[in-house]
Structure formats: C-alpha cells, structure tokens
C-alpha cells in the first residue's frame, strides 16, 4: 500500500534553513513524480515544487531558495529550504499521483 510521511518542519528565524523529508513506500521514485505543496490556514493549497525522473520545477516565489531532490535507495524526496521568509510559513505536504497525501509538517518562519 502506498504511504507518504513528511518530516523536518519546525520553527526557524527569517533567513534560516530547513530540510523537509518525504518518505514514500509502495512505489519507486522512478515511477511517479512527487510534489511538495503548502497551505496557510484559510487559503488554498499551493504547489511549491515537484520532481520526476527527468525534471524539477519550482513556483516562482521559491526559485533560487528551495531545492528538491530525491534518493531512490531511501525512497525519500527532500526539500531543502534556504533564505526562509515569514511568508514561507505554512503546513507543507508531500503528494503522489493518485491523490496520495502525507499528513503534513508545519514550517514556521518567525523571529
């Protein structure tokens, strides 16, 4: 059965860094694209970044600051977030096609 578990969120000061992890089971990273989304309470969920076997993509607001990568052996996708801003504060979710979502991990950027 396909499962997704995120981790790595927390509280960080503006300008700081965090690395989120998305551990998947039940499929290979080569088979599907994996995406990171984020959601602020009361707002729509926003696509942040995604990775496939051949490509990576980012929303404009995080380009140059976030880096997505995957480790096939560990079946884990990472989102390295740097130069964090208060507007990056959100719950971050990992997504796999077929409407599979993780439980989310909270990222709070505040001084």
trRosetta pair geometry for C-beta under 8 A, 3 or more apart (Angstrom, degrees):
i j d omega theta_ij theta_ji phi_ij phi_ji
1 25 7.9 35 84 106 59 99
1 26 5.5 -75 105 -98 25 140
2 24 7.3 -18 -163 -170 83 95
2 25 7.0 166 -146 88 38 58
2 26 3.6 -144 -90 90 49 145
2 27 5.7 5 -108 -10 105 109
2 96 6.6 -126 173 83 134 147
2 98 7.1 76 58 83 162 143
2 100 5.3 -63 121 -112 126 156
3 24 7.0 162 84 -154 54 49
3 25 4.7 2 51 52 96 101
3 26 6.0 114 9 -7 67 122
3 100 8.0 -145 -116 -170 16 124
4 22 6.3 -13 -166 -172 98 94
4 23 7.4 152 -155 80 46 50
4 24 5.4 -12 -102 -103 73 77
4 94 5.1 -152 174 94 127 113
4 95 7.6 54 -168 -98 176 18
4 96 6.1 -177 -65 -5 133 112
4 100 5.7 127 -12 145 125 104
4 101 6.6 -118 64 152 137 17
4 102 3.9 -104 118 -69 102 87
5 22 7.4 156 78 -155 41 47
5 23 4.9 -17 62 60 94 99
5 102 5.7 146 -107 -137 16 116
5 103 7.1 7 -128 14 61 101
6 9 7.5 45 138 -24 110 106
6 20 6.3 -12 -165 -176 101 106
6 21 6.8 152 -155 83 51 54
6 22 5.3 -17 -98 -100 75 72
6 23 7.9 -178 -81 20 25 71
6 92 6.6 -171 -175 101 153 88
6 93 6.8 -127 -30 -132 152 35
6 94 5.0 166 -72 -6 106 111
6 102 4.3 121 -17 124 97 154
6 103 6.7 -143 34 54 96 68
6 104 6.2 -4 50 -138 141 9
6 105 4.3 -131 124 -17 115 112
7 20 7.2 160 83 -157 38 62
7 21 5.0 -12 60 58 87 102
7 23 7.4 16 9 -3 108 106
7 105 6.0 149 -119 -90 17 147
8 18 6.2 133 153 168 96 98
8 19 5.5 -90 -162 99 141 56
8 20 4.2 177 78 -115 130 41
8 21 5.0 124 -29 6 128 79
8 105 6.2 67 55 143 63 163
9 18 6.9 44 -127 172 35 149
9 20 6.5 28 -62 -103 68 100
9 91 7.9 -13 -110 -135 161 54
9 92 6.4 173 -84 33 116 109
9 105 3.4 177 -17 151 122 98
9 106 4.8 133 146 66 147 43
9 107 4.7 -114 -140 -65 96 65
9 108 7.9 76 172 -1 100 70
10 18 6.3 179 45 -119 93 131
10 106 7.7 91 -67 91 18 79
10 107 7.1 8 43 -119 38 57
10 108 7.3 -85 135 37 32 84
11 108 4.7 -21 -106 74 71 109
11 109 8.0 164 -157 -85 52 25
11 110 6.7 -48 -157 45 96 95
12 16 3.9 -142 172 88 110 138
12 17 7.1 -140 -163 53 153 21
12 18 5.5 -136 -31 -47 150 109
12 84 5.7 64 98 58 126 155
12 107 7.5 -24 19 -165 109 84
12 108 7.3 148 24 84 62 57
12 109 5.7 -25 75 -108 84 69
13 16 4.8 102 60 -25 67 124
13 109 7.3 52 163 -161 12 68
13 110 7.3 -65 -115 88 46 32
13 111 5.3 57 -140 -99 91 67
14 84 6.4 -134 -135 96 41 76
14 85 6.1 35 -137 -125 95 40
14 86 6.1 -33 -85 -41 111 79
14 109 5.8 85 -83 167 61 104
14 110 7.5 31 -38 -111 83 11
14 111 5.9 -41 7 -50 100 98
15 83 6.1 -22 -134 -135 48 50
15 84 6.7 -55 22 51 10 67
16 84 5.3 -30 67 35 66 117
16 109 7.3 -173 49 -130 100 92
17 80 7.2 -6 -169 -177 110 80
17 81 6.2 163 -153 92 61 60
17 82 4.6 -9 -103 -106 104 66
17 83 7.7 23 -79 -13 80 38
17 84 6.7 171 -89 -19 31 106
18 81 5.0 -1 59 58 79 110
18 84 6.8 42 7 -59 97 145
18 107 6.2 -172 64 -128 160 112
19 78 5.8 -13 -175 -167 102 110
19 79 7.0 161 -158 79 53 48
19 80 5.0 -15 -109 -105 89 66
19 81 7.1 -177 -86 20 37 73
20 36 7.1 109 87 -126 141 135
20 78 6.8 149 81 -160 55 55
20 79 4.3 -2 55 54 106 101
20 81 6.9 45 -6 -11 98 113
20 92 5.7 -75 -113 106 162 149
20 105 6.2 166 -134 68 109 139
20 107 7.5 -65 -68 -65 121 124
21 76 5.5 -19 -165 -170 99 118
21 77 7.5 141 -161 77 49 45
21 78 5.7 -22 -102 -103 63 73
22 34 6.4 164 103 170 144 136
22 36 7.2 -144 -41 -85 142 90
22 76 6.5 147 74 -160 50 62
22 77 4.3 -16 60 61 111 92
22 78 7.4 -162 19 -73 79 28
22 79 7.5 56 -15 -12 108 98
22 94 3.6 139 -128 -107 130 154
22 102 6.5 -133 -136 -33 92 150
23 74 7.5 -77 -119 150 90 90
23 75 6.4 67 -161 103 66 87
23 76 5.0 -24 -97 -101 65 90
24 27 6.5 -48 147 59 123 83
24 29 7.0 131 51 -73 136 81
24 34 7.0 -123 -43 -102 144 136
24 75 5.0 -116 66 162 78 101
24 76 7.2 175 13 -90 74 38
24 77 7.2 39 -14 -2 113 98
24 94 7.8 -135 -67 141 96 138
24 96 6.5 99 -123 -59 134 141
25 75 6.5 89 -83 126 51 151
27 31 5.2 -104 178 59 106 136
27 32 6.0 32 134 5 142 121
27 96 7.2 141 55 -172 140 150
28 31 4.7 100 64 -9 83 102
28 32 7.9 139 80 14 53 79
28 72 6.7 23 -168 -153 92 98
28 75 7.2 -102 -128 -108 45 99
29 32 7.3 -88 -146 57 34 69
29 34 6.7 -47 -134 -17 88 126
29 51 8.0 -7 -173 108 112 111
29 53 7.6 139 131 -82 76 75
29 70 4.9 161 -179 177 154 139
29 71 7.9 124 -5 75 160 30
29 72 5.0 -130 45 -105 119 73
29 75 6.2 -178 -33 -132 100 57
29 77 6.8 150 -120 -63 126 95
30 53 5.2 54 -142 -92 63 121
30 72 6.4 31 -37 -121 93 128
32 52 7.9 -100 146 -123 31 79
32 96 5.4 56 126 -159 148 97
32 97 5.3 -146 -151 25 119 105
33 50 5.4 37 166 169 113 115
33 51 6.5 177 -154 88 75 36
33 52 3.9 -39 -95 -83 96 90
33 97 6.8 71 53 -30 80 110
34 50 6.6 177 90 -152 39 73
34 51 5.7 -10 57 57 85 87
34 52 8.0 161 16 -81 59 47
34 70 7.0 125 37 -93 131 124
34 77 4.6 -155 100 -40 149 162
34 94 6.5 -9 -179 -170 105 97
34 95 7.0 152 -164 76 57 52
34 96 5.8 -27 -110 -90 76 78
35 47 6.2 -46 -177 -141 130 96
35 48 7.7 137 175 50 82 71
35 49 7.0 173 -152 94 64 43
35 50 3.9 -27 -100 -98 82 100
35 51 7.9 172 -83 18 44 58
35 94 7.3 151 84 -159 48 50
35 95 4.4 -21 66 61 97 105
35 96 7.8 174 24 -76 76 32
36 47 7.8 106 85 -163 52 56
36 48 4.5 -52 103 64 96 115
36 49 4.9 14 44 54 109 84
36 50 7.1 -163 19 -75 64 52
36 68 6.7 -158 1 -101 124 122
36 77 7.7 -154 -52 124 98 124
36 79 5.0 57 -74 -73 163 147
36 92 6.1 -8 -171 -172 102 104
36 93 7.2 149 -158 79 52 45
36 94 6.1 -29 -100 -100 64 61
36 95 7.5 178 -84 16 16 86
37 45 5.0 30 162 171 130 107
37 46 6.3 157 -162 78 79 39
37 47 5.5 -47 -103 -100 84 44
37 48 6.0 167 -113 1 24 90
37 92 7.2 158 84 -156 43 55
37 93 4.8 -19 65 64 94 97
37 94 7.9 178 23 -83 76 14
37 95 5.8 45 -6 -19 113 126
38 45 7.2 167 84 -155 26 68
38 46 5.6 -23 63 61 76 93
38 48 5.4 63 -7 -49 102 126
38 88 7.7 -58 -174 -168 171 61
38 90 3.7 77 172 107 111 144
38 91 6.6 158 -155 78 66 41
38 92 4.8 -28 -97 -99 88 66
38 93 7.1 170 -88 16 34 75
38 107 7.6 -51 -129 38 125 121
39 43 6.6 -178 -163 81 68 83
39 44 7.3 -99 -124 137 93 26
39 45 4.3 -41 -78 -101 110 72
39 46 6.9 158 -82 13 53 73
39 90 5.7 144 61 -173 26 109
39 91 5.3 -24 61 59 85 93
39 93 6.9 21 0 -5 106 117
39 104 7.8 -56 39 -124 109 136
40 43 4.5 28 69 34 92 124
40 89 7.1 70 -103 102 104 77
40 90 4.9 -77 -64 -108 71 92
40 91 7.9 159 -83 15 31 74
43 46 7.7 -9 130 -30 114 105
45 93 7.1 -28 -147 34 127 134
46 59 6.8 18 158 -74 106 167
46 90 7.8 -67 40 -147 109 167
47 50 7.0 -27 -171 -34 112 107
47 59 6.0 147 100 -58 74 115
48 58 7.2 -21 158 -146 57 67
48 59 5.5 -77 -136 9 35 117
48 62 5.9 36 -165 6 88 155
48 66 6.9 -46 164 110 108 171
48 79 7.3 41 111 -143 133 146
48 92 7.3 -24 1 -134 155 99
49 56 6.9 -1 -175 -176 101 92
49 57 6.4 172 -150 90 57 56
49 58 4.8 -8 -102 -104 93 68
49 59 7.0 -101 -59 2 60 76
49 62 6.7 -87 -51 87 107 140
49 66 5.9 -139 -44 120 144 130
49 68 4.4 180 141 -42 134 134
49 79 6.3 146 55 -120 135 111
50 56 7.2 178 89 -150 48 52
50 57 5.2 3 51 52 86 99
50 68 7.1 135 100 121 4 175
51 55 7.4 -175 -148 94 46 50
51 56 4.9 -8 -104 -105 79 83
51 57 7.9 -167 -73 22 42 66
51 68 4.7 -155 -48 131 117 124
51 69 7.1 137 -101 -112 161 13
51 70 5.5 -180 120 -32 146 116
51 77 6.1 176 46 -140 131 122
52 55 5.1 18 48 48 103 82
52 56 7.8 -163 25 -72 63 44
56 68 5.3 173 -147 67 120 109
58 62 5.3 -122 -176 82 112 95
58 63 4.7 141 101 -82 132 73
58 66 6.2 159 -132 73 126 106
58 68 7.4 -179 -78 -4 92 112
59 62 5.6 63 66 20 84 99
59 63 7.5 -135 92 -34 38 84
60 63 5.7 -38 -148 -1 38 118
61 87 7.7 -93 179 115 134 124
62 65 5.3 -106 -166 63 60 103
62 66 4.1 -1 165 10 118 123
62 81 7.6 -61 -152 -125 119 89
62 88 7.6 95 -97 -109 103 109
63 66 7.7 -52 -81 41 20 84
65 81 6.8 22 141 -158 92 61
65 82 5.4 -146 -167 71 67 73
65 83 4.6 -103 -128 60 108 108
65 84 7.6 138 173 -75 127 42
66 79 6.1 -11 -169 -175 111 91
66 80 6.7 154 -158 82 54 56
66 81 5.1 -11 -106 -105 88 67
66 82 7.3 180 -81 24 40 69
67 79 7.5 158 79 -157 42 45
67 80 4.4 -8 58 57 94 108
67 82 7.8 22 1 2 97 107
68 77 6.7 -1 -170 179 95 102
68 78 7.0 163 -152 86 47 56
68 79 5.5 -15 -100 -103 75 71
68 80 7.8 -162 -74 22 27 73
69 77 7.2 171 89 -156 38 60
69 78 5.0 -9 61 56 86 102
69 80 7.2 22 8 -7 108 108
70 76 7.2 169 -152 92 60 45
70 77 4.8 -25 -100 -104 84 75
70 78 7.3 -175 -83 16 33 74
71 74 4.2 19 108 37 121 106
71 75 7.5 -50 93 5 75 17
71 76 5.0 3 52 58 104 89
71 77 7.9 -168 22 -79 66 32
71 78 7.3 49 -9 -16 99 107
72 75 6.9 22 -168 -77 36 50
77 94 6.8 145 66 -138 120 125
79 92 7.2 -138 64 177 152 146
81 84 5.7 56 142 -80 108 102
81 88 6.8 140 -173 -179 136 150
81 107 7.4 26 56 -145 167 152
84 88 5.0 -105 -157 50 84 150
84 107 7.8 -130 -144 169 138 120
84 109 4.5 -151 144 -109 114 135
85 88 5.1 113 58 -11 68 99
85 109 6.1 90 101 119 21 156
86 89 5.9 -19 -177 -13 53 115
86 109 5.0 -149 -99 98 36 101
86 110 6.3 71 -115 -86 94 61
87 109 7.8 -36 33 63 31 131
88 107 6.4 -57 134 121 93 128
88 109 5.1 59 62 -6 97 143
89 107 6.3 -152 -129 105 43 75
89 108 5.2 35 -130 -129 104 48
89 109 5.0 -130 -60 29 86 80
89 110 7.0 43 -81 -43 136 93
90 106 8.0 -150 114 -144 29 55
90 107 6.1 7 56 56 58 97
91 104 4.3 18 169 -180 112 129
91 105 7.0 151 -159 69 69 25
91 106 5.4 -37 -101 -94 74 62
91 107 7.5 156 -105 18 23 72
92 104 6.5 146 71 -154 37 71
92 105 5.4 -27 61 63 92 81
92 106 7.8 160 14 -101 77 13
92 107 5.5 41 -17 -8 115 117
93 101 5.5 -11 -180 -161 125 102
93 102 5.7 178 -156 57 70 85
93 104 4.8 -37 -82 -92 84 81
94 101 7.2 143 79 -156 53 51
94 102 4.3 44 48 0 94 127
95 100 6.8 137 -160 81 52 61
95 101 5.6 -15 -102 -100 75 71
95 102 7.8 -110 -64 5 43 80
96 100 4.2 -15 60 66 96 118
97 100 7.4 16 72 21 24 97
101 104 7.9 3 161 -48 106 82
102 105 7.8 -13 118 -21 129 87
